[in-house]
Amino acid sequence: MTAPERGYADYQYQIYVRGLQDAVPPFTTDLGALEDQARDRLGPKPYWYIAGAAGTGATARANRAAFDRHHIVPRMLRDATARDQRTTVLGSELPAPVVLAPIGVQSQVHPEGELATARAAAATGVPMVLSTAASHTIEEVAEANGDGQRWFQLYWPHDDEVTASILKRARTSGYTALVVTLDTWQLAWRPHDLDQAYLPFLRGDGVAIPLSDPVFRSRLERPVEEDPQGAAMQWLPIFSGKAHTWDELGFLREHWDGPIVLKGIVHPEDARRAVRAGMDGIVVSNHGGRQVDGAVAALDALVDVVAEVGTETEVLFDSGIRSGADVFKALALGARAVLLGRPYVYGLALGGAAGVEHVVRGLLADFDLTMGLSGCTTLADIGPDTLHAGGGGEVRR
């Protein structure tokens, strides 16, 4: 694997050069402002399904506020002209410490949905994580992703045979890591979705994976093609409404021979239990504020989790990434890599595969420039000493 010849920051130069012909980017390069542009393109139901949060939205606000409490301390007179973002995550070499987070029902925002995301991920070299709640099948997304790196996210069904079948399909289709989401075994109170009485799965959206699964299909009284809504209704109680427990993790290890990562960990003791259970990594995440209103900010949880198990397992971070500076801060606080969520879906809504690629290239360029202007040439240079302590005005040591 080789780093880009001129570095990710070259995307900035390309934009400026195109400006000489009066060409500007088709939509904003500010990932924080993408939401407003996408909102103008989407109807209220898909928009709020992506943008909305649990309850009052306090957790989503806390995620962003946590980033604002940490401040980068740039260092001068260091030759940081050339940078290298390459890293190793879960045994695989990545060109940058960024992964596209699992987000379901992407056909809500663009007809090609996860297929467009898969092509953009392959084009930029970053892994994508396919959600169990995808609009396209495991096999279709793998084909679109080609030689790209891909992971599979599991909403863990309460049917062992269906679970084993889905995992086998993912492994056969070249998904190398399993990301098990723990925090969404039941949907939270989400006022924006409730006010519109909108749950896409009841409408047959986001169920392409189970409805294409041979074991699940064998459970149906009528073929999916004859009664798709009935099939979707039969799927819902299998994957929602009942929690799994720690003593069931052995089943996943039995049916998945690659790395397994638990997503949704925010408590240090849960991180410790994941290590004791032999998991290969954890994703510190509060589901972007979509599950528990008033919960701890993901970045604050990252600090505590890294202190507990950061030297014993790979810790990834999710929830709130909106800029290259955010990536820098998460890595400085101990994350091995970050998962990018909503912004790339807004890019998908605005421009399909090209929109996702624009968002990813912009984030990588922003992070590349942040590294260089802070005096860092490799990811190893990014650590606690590159940040001010949150709210304290002291440099972390």
C-alpha positions in Angstrom: 0.0 0.0 0.0 1.4 3.4 -0.9 0.3 6.8 0.3 -1.0 9.3 -2.3 1.9 10.8 -4.2 1.1 14.4 -3.3 -0.8 13.7 -0.1 -4.5 14.0 0.6 -4.1 17.7 1.0 -3.8 17.9 -2.8 -7.6 17.8 -3.0 -7.5 21.4 -1.7 -5.1 22.4 -4.5 -7.3 20.7 -7.1 -10.3 22.7 -6.0 -8.5 26.0 -6.2 -7.1 25.2 -9.7 -10.6 24.4 -11.0 -11.6 27.8 -9.7 -9.5 29.4 -12.4 -12.2 28.1 -14.8 -14.9 29.5 -12.5 -15.7 25.9 -11.3 -16.6 25.5 -7.7 -17.4 22.3 -5.7 -21.0 21.1 -6.4 -21.7 21.4 -2.7 -20.0 22.6 0.5 -16.6 21.4 1.7 -17.7 22.2 5.3 -18.9 18.9 6.6 -20.8 20.6 9.4 -22.8 22.6 6.8 -23.7 19.6 4.6 -26.7 18.8 6.7 -28.5 22.0 5.6 -27.8 21.4 1.9 -29.0 17.8 2.2 -32.1 18.9 4.0 -33.1 21.1 1.0 -32.8 18.0 -1.2 -34.6 15.4 1.0 -38.1 15.1 2.2 -38.8 15.4 6.0 -39.1 11.7 6.6 -35.7 10.6 5.3 -34.0 13.8 6.5 -35.1 13.4 10.1 -34.5 9.6 10.0 -30.8 10.4 9.3 -30.4 13.7 11.2 -32.7 13.1 14.2 -31.7 12.1 17.7 -33.3 10.5 20.7 -35.5 12.6 23.0 -34.5 16.2 23.3 -31.3 15.7 21.2 -29.1 16.3 24.3 -26.7 13.5 23.5 -26.1 14.7 20.0 -25.4 18.2 21.2 -23.1 16.8 23.9 -21.1 14.9 21.3 -20.2 18.2 19.5 -19.6 20.1 22.7 -17.1 17.6 23.8 -15.0 18.3 20.8 -15.1 22.0 21.5 -13.6 21.4 25.0 -10.4 20.0 23.5 -7.9 22.2 21.7 -5.0 21.3 19.4 -1.6 22.8 20.3 0.3 23.3 17.1 4.1 23.0 17.1 6.4 25.2 14.9 9.7 24.8 13.0 9.1 21.1 12.3 9.4 19.8 8.8 5.9 18.4 8.4 5.8 19.0 4.6 5.2 15.3 3.9 2.7 13.4 6.0 1.7 9.8 6.2 -1.8 8.8 7.5 -1.3 5.0 7.0 -2.2 2.8 9.9 -3.1 -0.8 10.7 -6.6 -1.6 12.1 -7.8 -5.1 13.0 -4.8 -6.5 11.2 -5.5 -4.7 7.9 -3.4 -1.8 6.5 -5.5 1.3 5.9 -4.4 4.4 3.9 -5.9 6.6 6.6 -7.5 6.2 10.0 -11.1 6.7 8.7 -13.8 4.1 8.1 -17.4 4.7 6.8 -19.8 3.9 9.6 -22.7 1.5 9.2 -25.8 3.5 8.3 -28.9 1.7 7.2 -31.7 2.4 4.6 -29.4 4.5 2.4 -31.9 4.2 -0.5 -34.0 6.8 1.4 -31.5 9.5 0.3 -30.3 8.1 -3.1 -31.6 5.4 -5.4 -28.3 3.6 -5.5 -27.9 3.7 -1.7 -25.2 1.5 -0.3 -24.0 0.6 -3.8 -22.9 4.2 -4.4 -21.3 4.3 -1.0 -19.4 1.0 -1.8 -18.0 2.4 -5.0 -16.9 5.6 -3.3 -15.3 3.7 -0.5 -13.3 1.6 -3.0 -12.3 4.8 -4.9 -10.9 6.5 -1.8 -9.4 3.4 -0.3 -11.3 3.6 3.0 -13.2 0.6 4.4 -17.0 0.8 4.5 -19.1 -1.0 7.1 -22.3 -2.4 5.6 -25.3 -2.2 7.9 -27.6 -5.2 8.4 -30.4 -2.7 7.7 -29.1 -2.0 4.2 -31.3 -1.4 1.1 -29.2 -3.8 -1.0 -28.0 -7.3 -0.3 -24.6 -8.4 1.1 -23.6 -9.7 -2.3 -24.7 -6.7 -4.3 -22.7 -4.3 -2.1 -19.7 -6.6 -2.2 -19.8 -6.5 -6.0 -20.0 -2.7 -6.1 -17.1 -2.5 -3.6 -14.9 -4.7 -5.8 -11.4 -4.9 -4.3 -12.2 -2.4 -1.6 -12.0 -3.2 2.1 -15.4 -3.9 3.7 -16.6 -4.8 7.1 -20.1 -6.1 8.1 -22.2 -4.7 10.9 -24.6 -7.0 12.7 -27.9 -6.1 14.3 -27.9 -9.5 16.1 -31.1 -11.5 15.3 -32.8 -13.6 17.8 -32.6 -16.6 15.6 -29.3 -18.5 15.6 -29.8 -20.1 12.3 -30.6 -16.9 10.5 -27.6 -15.2 12.3 -25.3 -17.9 11.2 -26.6 -17.7 7.6 -26.1 -14.0 7.4 -22.6 -14.2 8.8 -21.6 -16.9 6.4 -22.9 -14.8 3.5 -20.8 -11.8 4.7 -17.6 -13.8 5.2 -18.0 -15.5 1.8 -18.5 -12.1 0.1 -15.2 -10.7 1.4 -16.3 -8.8 4.5 -13.2 -9.1 6.8 -14.4 -7.7 10.2 -17.6 -8.1 12.1 -19.0 -5.0 13.9 -21.7 -6.0 16.4 -23.9 -3.1 17.4 -25.0 -3.4 21.0 -26.9 -0.3 21.7 -29.9 -0.6 19.3 -31.6 -3.8 20.4 -34.7 -1.6 20.8 -35.4 1.8 19.2 -35.2 4.8 21.4 -38.0 7.5 21.7 -37.3 9.5 18.5 -39.8 12.4 18.3 -39.0 13.4 14.7 -39.7 9.9 13.4 -42.7 9.4 15.8 -44.3 12.7 14.7 -44.4 11.5 11.1 -45.2 7.9 12.1 -42.2 6.9 10.0 -40.3 3.6 10.4 -38.8 2.5 7.1 -38.6 -1.2 8.0 -42.4 -1.4 8.2 -42.5 -0.1 4.6 -40.1 -2.8 3.4 -37.1 -0.5 3.3 -33.8 -1.5 4.9 -34.6 -5.2 4.9 -32.8 -6.4 1.8 -30.4 -8.6 3.7 -32.9 -10.7 5.7 -35.4 -10.8 2.8 -32.7 -12.3 0.6 -31.5 -14.8 3.2 -32.4 -18.4 2.4 -32.8 -19.4 6.1 -35.1 -16.5 6.9 -37.1 -17.0 3.7 -37.6 -20.6 4.7 -39.4 -19.4 7.8 -42.1 -17.5 5.7 -45.5 -18.9 5.0 -45.6 -16.9 1.7 -42.7 -16.0 -0.6 -41.2 -12.5 -0.2 -42.3 -11.7 -3.7 -45.9 -12.3 -2.9 -46.0 -10.5 0.5 -43.0 -8.3 1.0 -44.6 -6.3 3.8 -45.6 -9.5 5.6 -42.0 -10.7 5.4 -40.7 -7.4 6.7 -43.2 -7.6 9.6 -42.0 -11.1 10.4 -38.4 -9.9 10.5 -38.9 -7.1 13.0 -39.4 -9.2 16.1 -36.4 -11.3 15.2 -33.9 -8.4 15.4 -35.6 -5.9 17.7 -37.1 -5.7 21.1 -35.0 -8.1 23.1 -31.4 -7.7 24.3 -28.5 -10.1 24.0 -26.1 -10.8 26.9 -22.4 -11.2 27.4 -22.6 -15.0 27.7 -23.8 -15.2 24.1 -20.7 -13.8 22.5 -19.2 -17.2 22.1 -21.8 -17.9 19.4 -20.5 -15.1 17.3 -16.9 -16.3 17.7 -18.0 -19.8 16.6 -19.6 -18.5 13.4 -17.1 -15.7 12.5 -13.4 -16.5 12.0 -12.2 -12.9 11.5 -11.9 -9.9 13.9 -15.0 -9.1 16.0 -15.6 -5.5 17.3 -18.3 -4.5 19.8 -19.9 -1.1 18.9 -21.7 1.0 21.4 -19.3 0.7 24.4 -19.2 3.9 26.6 -18.5 2.5 30.1 -15.0 1.4 31.1 -16.3 -1.8 32.7 -18.1 -2.8 29.6 -14.8 -2.3 27.7 -13.1 -4.5 30.3 -15.7 -7.2 29.8 -15.2 -7.0 26.0 -11.5 -7.7 26.5 -12.1 -10.5 28.9 -14.5 -12.0 26.3 -11.7 -12.1 23.7 -13.2 -9.4 21.4 -10.6 -7.9 19.0 -11.7 -4.3 19.5 -14.4 -1.9 20.6 -16.1 1.1 19.0 -16.8 3.9 21.5 -20.1 5.2 20.3 -23.5 6.5 21.5 -25.0 5.9 18.1 -24.7 9.6 17.2 -27.1 10.5 20.0 -29.9 8.4 18.5 -30.4 5.9 21.4 -30.2 7.4 24.9 -31.1 11.0 25.5 -28.8 12.7 28.0 -26.1 10.1 27.7 -22.3 10.7 28.1 -20.6 12.3 25.1 -18.8 9.7 23.0 -15.5 11.7 23.2 -15.7 11.9 27.0 -16.3 8.2 27.1 -13.3 7.6 24.8 -11.0 9.1 27.4 -12.2 6.7 30.1 -12.3 3.7 27.9 -8.8 4.2 26.6 -7.5 4.6 30.2 -9.1 1.3 31.0 -8.2 -0.9 28.0 -6.4 1.2 25.5 -3.2 -0.9 25.7 -5.0 -4.2 25.5 -7.4 -3.9 22.6 -8.0 -1.7 19.6 -10.3 1.2 20.4 -12.2 2.9 17.6 -14.3 6.0 17.8 -17.7 6.9 16.4 -20.3 9.8 17.0 -19.7 13.4 16.1 -16.9 13.5 13.5 -17.4 16.6 11.4 -13.8 17.8 10.5 -10.2 16.9 10.2 -9.6 18.5 13.5 -12.2 16.1 15.0 -10.3 13.1 13.6 -7.0 14.6 15.1 -8.6 15.0 18.5 -10.1 11.5 18.6 -6.7 10.0 17.7 -4.9 12.2 20.2 -7.2 10.9 22.9 -6.4 7.3 22.0 -8.6 6.1 19.2 -6.9 3.9 16.6 -9.3 5.1 13.9 -12.7 6.9 13.6 -15.9 6.1 11.9 -17.5 8.8 9.8 -21.3 8.8 9.8 -23.9 11.3 8.8 -21.7 13.6 6.7 -21.1 10.9 4.0 -24.8 10.1 3.9 -25.5 13.8 3.2 -22.9 13.6 0.4 -24.7 10.6 -0.9 -28.0 12.5 -0.9 -26.4 15.4 -2.8 -24.3 13.6 -5.3 -24.4 9.8 -5.1 -21.1 8.0 -5.3 -19.4 11.3 -6.3 -20.9 13.0 -3.3 -19.6 10.4 -0.9 -16.2 10.6 -2.5 -16.2 14.4 -2.2 -16.9 14.2 1.5 -14.3 11.5 2.2 -11.6 13.3 0.2 -12.4 16.5 1.9 -12.2 15.0 5.3 -8.9 13.3 4.5 -7.5 16.5 3.1 -8.6 18.5 6.1 -7.0 16.0 8.5 -3.8 15.9 6.4 -3.5 19.7 6.6 -4.3 19.7 10.3 -1.5 17.2 10.9 1.0 19.2 9.0 0.1 22.6 10.4 0.3 21.0 13.9 3.8 19.7 13.3 2.9 16.0 12.9 4.2 13.8 10.1 2.8 10.4 11.1 -0.1 9.3 13.3 2.4 8.3 16.0 3.1 12.1 16.5 -0.5 12.6 17.5 -1.0 12.0 21.2 -2.2 13.6 24.4 0.6 16.2 24.4 -0.9 17.7 21.2 -4.0 18.8 23.0 -4.9 21.2 25.8 -6.7 19.6 28.7 -10.4 20.1 28.3 -11.4 23.3 30.0 -8.2 23.4 32.1 -5.9 25.4 29.9 -3.0 23.0 30.4 -1.3 20.9 27.8 -1.9 17.2 28.3 1.2 15.3 29.2 
